[in-house]
Amino acid sequence: MFQWLKNLFSSDSGPTLERPVVTPKVDAAPKAKRSTAVAGKTKSKAKTDLESMTKPQLLEHAKKKGIKVNASAKKADLVKKIKNG
């Protein structure tokens, strides 16, 4: 190990270990997203995926719909309350 340190800090150029330079691949253009519309049918915004929403988003959604919910309720309870109106 001491020999390795001597070689590392000495001025003569002994054998050195070089790491190969690796460059990451970068795509030239991002891929386009596919449309979810099928033969003229579109998803309605009225049908919102409540399970994928966060609790603050659910509280805001219920407020917009005029549904009174308890902010300390669990997320599953909020989803049920919003679905049932």
N, CA, C and O atoms as a GROMACS GRO file, in nm:
protein
  340
    1MET      N    1   0.082  -0.118   0.000
    1MET     CA    2   0.000   0.000   0.000
    1MET      C    3   0.086   0.125   0.000
    1MET      O    4   0.055   0.223  -0.068
    2PHE      N    5   0.197   0.123   0.078
    2PHE     CA    6   0.284   0.240   0.080
    2PHE      C    7   0.348   0.263  -0.056
    2PHE      O    8   0.369   0.377  -0.097
    3GLN      N    9   0.379   0.154  -0.126
    3GLN     CA   10   0.436   0.168  -0.259
    3GLN      C   11   0.336   0.234  -0.352
    3GLN      O   12   0.372   0.317  -0.436
    4TRP      N   13   0.212   0.198  -0.337
    4TRP     CA   14   0.107   0.257  -0.420
    4TRP      C   15   0.096   0.407  -0.392
    4TRP      O   16   0.080   0.486  -0.486
    5LEU      N   17   0.103   0.447  -0.266
    5LEU     CA   18   0.099   0.590  -0.231
    5LEU      C   19   0.220   0.664  -0.285
    5LEU      O   20   0.209   0.776  -0.334
    6LYS      N   21   0.338   0.600  -0.275
    6LYS     CA   22   0.458   0.662  -0.330
    6LYS      C   23   0.442   0.685  -0.480
    6LYS      O   24   0.475   0.792  -0.530
    7ASN      N   25   0.391   0.585  -0.549
    7ASN     CA   26   0.371   0.598  -0.693
    7ASN      C   27   0.266   0.704  -0.725
    7ASN      O   28   0.276   0.774  -0.826
    8LEU      N   29   0.167   0.714  -0.641
    8LEU     CA   30   0.060   0.810  -0.664
    8LEU      C   31   0.112   0.953  -0.654
    8LEU      O   32   0.074   1.038  -0.735
    9PHE      N   33   0.196   0.980  -0.557
    9PHE     CA   34   0.243   1.116  -0.535
    9PHE      C   35   0.382   1.145  -0.592
    9PHE      O   36   0.431   1.258  -0.581
   10SER      N   37   0.444   1.048  -0.652
   10SER     CA   38   0.576   1.072  -0.709
   10SER      C   39   0.564   1.137  -0.846
   10SER      O   40   0.458   1.134  -0.909
   11SER      N   41   0.675   1.197  -0.890
   11SER     CA   42   0.672   1.270  -1.017
   11SER      C   43   0.695   1.180  -1.138
   11SER      O   44   0.659   1.217  -1.249
   12ASP      N   45   0.754   1.060  -1.118
   12ASP     CA   46   0.774   0.973  -1.235
   12ASP      C   47   0.640   0.909  -1.273
   12ASP      O   48   0.557   0.877  -1.187
   13SER      N   49   0.622   0.890  -1.399
   13SER     CA   50   0.495   0.837  -1.447
   13SER      C   51   0.504   0.685  -1.454
   13SER      O   52   0.555   0.629  -1.550
   14GLY      N   53   0.454   0.621  -1.350
   14GLY     CA   54   0.451   0.476  -1.346
   14GLY      C   55   0.319   0.425  -1.400
   14GLY      O   56   0.244   0.501  -1.461
   15PRO      N   57   0.290   0.301  -1.378
   15PRO     CA   58   0.163   0.247  -1.426
   15PRO      C   59   0.045   0.312  -1.350
   15PRO      O   60   0.045   0.321  -1.227
   16THR      N   61  -0.051   0.354  -1.425
   16THR     CA   62  -0.168   0.416  -1.364
   16THR      C   63  -0.294   0.340  -1.406
   16THR      O   64  -0.298   0.279  -1.513
   17LEU      N   65  -0.392   0.346  -1.324
   17LEU     CA   66  -0.519   0.283  -1.355
   17LEU      C   67  -0.613   0.392  -1.405
   17LEU      O   68  -0.637   0.491  -1.337
   18GLU      N   69  -0.664   0.372  -1.524
   18GLU     CA   70  -0.755   0.469  -1.582
   18GLU      C   71  -0.893   0.407  -1.594
   18GLU      O   72  -0.908   0.292  -1.637
   19ARG      N   73  -0.991   0.484  -1.558
   19ARG     CA   74  -1.128   0.439  -1.573
   19ARG      C   75  -1.179   0.480  -1.709
   19ARG      O   76  -1.151   0.591  -1.756
   20PRO      N   77  -1.255   0.393  -1.774
   20PRO     CA   78  -1.314   0.432  -1.902
   20PRO      C   79  -1.424   0.536  -1.878
   20PRO      O   80  -1.497   0.530  -1.779
   21VAL      N   81  -1.435   0.628  -1.968
   21VAL     CA   82  -1.538   0.731  -1.959
   21VAL      C   83  -1.665   0.677  -2.021
   21VAL      O   84  -1.667   0.634  -2.136
   22VAL      N   85  -1.772   0.679  -1.942
   22VAL     CA   86  -1.900   0.628  -1.988
   22VAL      C   87  -1.997   0.744  -1.996
   22VAL      O   88  -2.021   0.814  -1.898
   23THR      N   89  -2.052   0.765  -2.115
   23THR     CA   90  -2.150   0.872  -2.132
   23THR      C   91  -2.289   0.811  -2.140
   23THR      O   92  -2.308   0.710  -2.209
   24PRO      N   93  -2.386   0.870  -2.071
   24PRO     CA   94  -2.521   0.814  -2.076
   24PRO      C   95  -2.588   0.838  -2.210
   24PRO      O   96  -2.562   0.938  -2.277
   25LYS      N   97  -2.674   0.744  -2.248
   25LYS     CA   98  -2.748   0.759  -2.373
   25LYS      C   99  -2.861   0.859  -2.354
   25LYS      O  100  -2.929   0.857  -2.251
   26VAL      N  101  -2.879   0.944  -2.449
   26VAL     CA  102  -2.987   1.042  -2.445
   26VAL      C  103  -3.063   1.033  -2.576
   26VAL      O  104  -3.004   1.044  -2.684
   27ASP      N  105  -3.194   1.013  -2.565
   27ASP     CA  106  -3.277   1.008  -2.686
   27ASP      C  107  -3.286   1.147  -2.746
   27ASP      O  108  -3.295   1.247  -2.675
   28ALA      N  109  -3.284   1.152  -2.876
   28ALA     CA  110  -3.290   1.281  -2.946
   28ALA      C  111  -3.425   1.348  -2.927
   28ALA      O  112  -3.431   1.469  -2.904
   29ALA      N  113  -3.533   1.273  -2.935
   29ALA     CA  114  -3.666   1.330  -2.921
   29ALA      C  115  -3.748   1.244  -2.828
   29ALA      O  116  -3.741   1.121  -2.836
   30PRO      N  117  -3.826   1.304  -2.739
   30PRO     CA  118  -3.909   1.225  -2.650
   30PRO      C  119  -4.023   1.159  -2.726
   30PRO      O  120  -4.070   1.212  -2.827
   31LYS      N  121  -4.066   1.046  -2.678
   31LYS     CA  122  -4.174   0.973  -2.745
   31LYS      C  123  -4.307   1.042  -2.718
   31LYS      O  124  -4.330   1.095  -2.610
   32ALA      N  125  -4.393   1.041  -2.817
   32ALA     CA  126  -4.524   1.103  -2.804
   32ALA      C  127  -4.616   1.011  -2.723
   32ALA      O  128  -4.608   0.889  -2.732
   33LYS      N  129  -4.704   1.073  -2.645
   33LYS     CA  130  -4.799   0.997  -2.566
   33LYS      C  131  -4.914   0.952  -2.655
   33LYS      O  132  -4.955   1.023  -2.747
   34ARG      N  133  -4.965   0.834  -2.626
   34ARG     CA  134  -5.077   0.782  -2.702
   34ARG      C  135  -5.206   0.844  -2.653
   34ARG      O  136  -5.221   0.876  -2.535
   35SER      N  137  -5.296   0.860  -2.742
   35SER     CA  138  -5.427   0.913  -2.709
   35SER      C  139  -5.512   0.804  -2.645
   35SER      O  140  -5.502   0.687  -2.684
   36THR      N  141  -5.595   0.841  -2.546
   36THR     CA  142  -5.681   0.744  -2.481
   36THR      C  143  -5.818   0.738  -2.545
   36THR      O  144  -5.902   0.655  -2.506
   37ALA      N  145  -5.843   0.823  -2.643
   37ALA     CA  146  -5.974   0.824  -2.711
   37ALA      C  147  -5.983   0.704  -2.804
   37ALA      O  148  -5.888   0.671  -2.876
   38VAL      N  149  -6.101   0.638  -2.803
   38VAL     CA  150  -6.123   0.521  -2.887
   38VAL      C  151  -6.241   0.549  -2.979
   38VAL      O  152  -6.354   0.561  -2.932
   39ALA      N  153  -6.217   0.558  -3.106
   39ALA     CA  154  -6.320   0.573  -3.209
   39ALA      C  155  -6.425   0.677  -3.173
   39ALA      O  156  -6.545   0.648  -3.174
   40GLY      N  157  -6.381   0.796  -3.142
   40GLY     CA  158  -6.474   0.906  -3.115
   40GLY      C  159  -6.519   0.914  -2.970
   40GLY      O  160  -6.585   1.012  -2.933
   41LYS      N  161  -6.486   0.815  -2.888
   41LYS     CA  162  -6.524   0.821  -2.747
   41LYS      C  163  -6.413   0.888  -2.669
   41LYS      O  164  -6.295   0.859  -2.689
   42THR      N  165  -6.451   0.977  -2.580
   42THR     CA  166  -6.353   1.043  -2.496
   42THR      C  167  -6.390   1.021  -2.351
   42THR      O  168  -6.506   0.997  -2.318
   43LYS      N  169  -6.291   1.029  -2.266
   43LYS     CA  170  -6.317   1.017  -2.124
   43LYS      C  171  -6.381   1.145  -2.075
   43LYS      O  172  -6.341   1.255  -2.113
   44SER      N  173  -6.481   1.131  -1.990
   44SER     CA  174  -6.544   1.250  -1.936
   44SER      C  175  -6.469   1.293  -1.811
   44SER      O  176  -6.420   1.210  -1.734
   45LYS      N  177  -6.459   1.422  -1.792
   45LYS     CA  178  -6.390   1.474  -1.676
   45LYS      C  179  -6.474   1.459  -1.550
   45LYS      O  180  -6.423   1.470  -1.439
   46ALA      N  181  -6.605   1.434  -1.567
   46ALA     CA  182  -6.693   1.418  -1.453
   46ALA      C  183  -6.658   1.292  -1.374
   46ALA      O  184  -6.672   1.288  -1.252
   47LYS      N  185  -6.612   1.191  -1.445
   47LYS     CA  186  -6.574   1.067  -1.378
   47LYS      C  187  -6.427   1.076  -1.340
   47LYS      O  188  -6.338   1.046  -1.420
   48THR      N  189  -6.403   1.118  -1.219
   48THR     CA  190  -6.267   1.139  -1.171
   48THR      C  191  -6.222   1.015  -1.094
   48THR      O  192  -6.301   0.955  -1.021
   49ASP      N  193  -6.098   0.977  -1.110
   49ASP     CA  194  -6.043   0.863  -1.039
   49ASP      C  195  -6.009   0.907  -0.896
   49ASP      O  196  -5.901   0.958  -0.870
   50LEU      N  197  -6.102   0.886  -0.807
   50LEU     CA  198  -6.088   0.934  -0.670
   50LEU      C  199  -5.979   0.861  -0.593
   50LEU      O  200  -5.913   0.922  -0.509
   51GLU      N  201  -5.958   0.733  -0.621
   51GLU     CA  202  -5.858   0.657  -0.547
   51GLU      C  203  -5.716   0.705  -0.573
   51GLU      O  204  -5.628   0.688  -0.488
   52SER      N  205  -5.693   0.766  -0.688
   52SER     CA  206  -5.557   0.812  -0.720
   52SER      C  207  -5.530   0.952  -0.665
   52SER      O  208  -5.416   1.000  -0.670
   53MET      N  209  -5.634   1.018  -0.614
   53MET     CA  210  -5.617   1.153  -0.560
   53MET      C  211  -5.560   1.147  -0.419
   53MET      O  212  -5.579   1.049  -0.347
   54THR      N  213  -5.490   1.253  -0.380
   54THR     CA  214  -5.439   1.263  -0.244
   54THR      C  215  -5.550   1.314  -0.153
   54THR      O  216  -5.653   1.361  -0.200
   55LYS      N  217  -5.528   1.304  -0.023
   55LYS     CA  218  -5.630   1.347   0.072
   55LYS      C  219  -5.663   1.495   0.057
   55LYS      O  220  -5.781   1.531   0.057
   56PRO      N  221  -5.562   1.584   0.045
   56PRO     CA  222  -5.596   1.726   0.025
   56PRO      C  223  -5.673   1.750  -0.105
   56PRO      O  224  -5.761   1.836  -0.110
   57GLN      N  225  -5.641   1.673  -0.210
   57GLN     CA  226  -5.715   1.686  -0.335
   57GLN      C  227  -5.859   1.640  -0.318
   57GLN      O  228  -5.950   1.700  -0.374
   58LEU      N  229  -5.880   1.533  -0.240
   58LEU     CA  230  -6.015   1.485  -0.214
   58LEU      C  231  -6.096   1.588  -0.136
   58LEU      O  232  -6.214   1.610  -0.164
   59LEU      N  233  -6.032   1.651  -0.038
   59LEU     CA  234  -6.102   1.754   0.040
   59LEU      C  235  -6.142   1.871  -0.049
   59LEU      O  236  -6.252   1.924  -0.036
   60GLU      N  237  -6.053   1.910  -0.139
   60GLU     CA  238  -6.083   2.020  -0.232
   60GLU      C  239  -6.194   1.981  -0.329
   60GLU      O  240  -6.282   2.061  -0.359
   61HIS      N  241  -6.189   1.857  -0.377
   61HIS     CA  242  -6.291   1.807  -0.470
   61HIS      C  243  -6.429   1.806  -0.403
   61HIS      O  244  -6.528   1.847  -0.463
   62ALA      N  245  -6.433   1.761  -0.278
   62ALA     CA  246  -6.560   1.757  -0.204
   62ALA      C  247  -6.612   1.899  -0.182
   62ALA      O  248  -6.732   1.923  -0.189
   63LYS      N  249  -6.522   1.991  -0.155
   63LYS     CA  250  -6.561   2.131  -0.133
   63LYS      C  251  -6.623   2.189  -0.260
   63LYS      O  252  -6.724   2.258  -0.255
   64LYS      N  253  -6.561   2.160  -0.376
   64LYS     CA  254  -6.612   2.210  -0.503
   64LYS      C  255  -6.750   2.152  -0.534
   64LYS      O  256  -6.835   2.220  -0.592
   65LYS      N  257  -6.771   2.024  -0.496
   65LYS     CA  258  -6.898   1.957  -0.522
   65LYS      C  259  -7.005   1.996  -0.420
   65LYS      O  260  -7.122   1.964  -0.436
   66GLY      N  261  -6.964   2.066  -0.312
   66GLY     CA  262  -7.059   2.104  -0.208
   66GLY      C  263  -7.089   1.992  -0.111
   66GLY      O  264  -7.194   1.994  -0.046
   67ILE      N  265  -7.001   1.896  -0.100
   67ILE     CA  266  -7.019   1.782  -0.010
   67ILE      C  267  -6.945   1.813   0.120
   67ILE      O  268  -6.825   1.842   0.118
   68LYS      N  269  -7.016   1.805   0.233
   68LYS     CA  270  -6.953   1.831   0.361
   68LYS      C  271  -6.884   1.705   0.410
   68LYS      O  272  -6.947   1.600   0.426
   69VAL      N  273  -6.753   1.715   0.432
   69VAL     CA  274  -6.674   1.603   0.482
   69VAL      C  275  -6.589   1.652   0.598
   69VAL      O  276  -6.556   1.770   0.608
   70ASN      N  277  -6.554   1.559   0.684
   70ASN     CA  278  -6.468   1.589   0.798
   70ASN      C  279  -6.322   1.578   0.753
   70ASN      O  280  -6.283   1.474   0.699
   71ALA      N  281  -6.244   1.679   0.775
   71ALA     CA  282  -6.105   1.680   0.730
   71ALA      C  283  -6.019   1.579   0.804
   71ALA      O  284  -5.913   1.540   0.755
   72SER      N  285  -6.063   1.535   0.921
   72SER     CA  286  -5.985   1.435   0.995
   72SER      C  287  -6.022   1.292   0.959
   72SER      O  288  -5.967   1.197   1.015
   73ALA      N  289  -6.116   1.275   0.865
   73ALA     CA  290  -6.157   1.142   0.822
   73ALA      C  291  -6.046   1.077   0.739
   73ALA      O  292  -5.960   1.144   0.683
   74LYS      N  293  -6.050   0.944   0.733
   74LYS     CA  294  -5.952   0.870   0.653
   74LYS      C  295  -5.982   0.890   0.506
   74LYS      O  296  -6.094   0.925   0.468
   75LYS      N  297  -5.882   0.866   0.424
   75LYS     CA  298  -5.895   0.885   0.279
   75LYS      C  299  -6.004   0.794   0.221
   75LYS      O  300  -6.083   0.838   0.137
   76ALA      N  301  -6.011   0.669   0.266
   76ALA     CA  302  -6.111   0.576   0.216
   76ALA      C  303  -6.252   0.626   0.250
   76ALA      O  304  -6.345   0.611   0.170
   77ASP      N  305  -6.268   0.684   0.369
   77ASP     CA  306  -6.398   0.738   0.408
   77ASP      C  307  -6.436   0.858   0.322
   77ASP      O  308  -6.552   0.876   0.287
   78LEU      N  309  -6.336   0.940   0.289
   78LEU     CA  310  -6.362   1.055   0.202
   78LEU      C  311  -6.408   1.010   0.064
   78LEU      O  312  -6.500   1.068   0.007
   79VAL      N  313  -6.343   0.906   0.011
   79VAL     CA  314  -6.380   0.855  -0.122
   79VAL      C  315  -6.523   0.804  -0.120
   79VAL      O  316  -6.601   0.834  -0.211
   80LYS      N  317  -6.560   0.728  -0.015
   80LYS     CA  318  -6.697   0.677  -0.004
   80LYS      C  319  -6.798   0.790   0.004
   80LYS      O  320  -6.903   0.787  -0.062
   81LYS      N  321  -6.765   0.890   0.085
   81LYS     CA  322  -6.858   1.002   0.102
   81LYS      C  323  -6.876   1.078  -0.028
   81LYS      O  324  -6.988   1.118  -0.061
   82ILE      N  325  -6.770   1.099  -0.103
   82ILE     CA  326  -6.780   1.171  -0.231
   82ILE      C  327  -6.857   1.088  -0.333
   82ILE      O  328  -6.939   1.143  -0.407
   83LYS      N  329  -6.834   0.957  -0.338
   83LYS     CA  330  -6.904   0.871  -0.432
   83LYS      C  331  -7.054   0.867  -0.402
   83LYS      O  332  -7.136   0.867  -0.494
   84ASN      N  333  -7.088   0.864  -0.274
   84ASN     CA  334  -7.229   0.856  -0.235
   84ASN      C  335  -7.298   0.992  -0.238
   84ASN      O  336  -7.421   0.999  -0.233
   85GLY      N  337  -7.222   1.097  -0.246
   85GLY     CA  338  -7.278   1.230  -0.255
   85GLY      C  339  -7.304   1.283  -0.121
   85GLY      O  340  -7.353   1.396  -0.108
   0.00000   0.00000   0.00000
